[in-house]
């Protein structure tokens, strides 16, 4: 299902909600990112796509070591 973004004034039912099929939905506020934050996320995803990432197991091991040293 495609993600639907709505603008709500707090009073009237947005047209986008009327178009959605019946079902259960979870709503959460959309956080606006700065251009720098968005660029950093895009760069990070590009790094992961090219294989330049840290394996999850290594990250978990490192986090555990840090938490145990405190």
Secondary structure, DSSP 4 states (H G I P E B T S, - for coil): ---------SSSPPHHHHHSPSS-----PPPPPPHHHHHHHHHHHHHHHTT-S--HHHHHHHHHHHHHT-
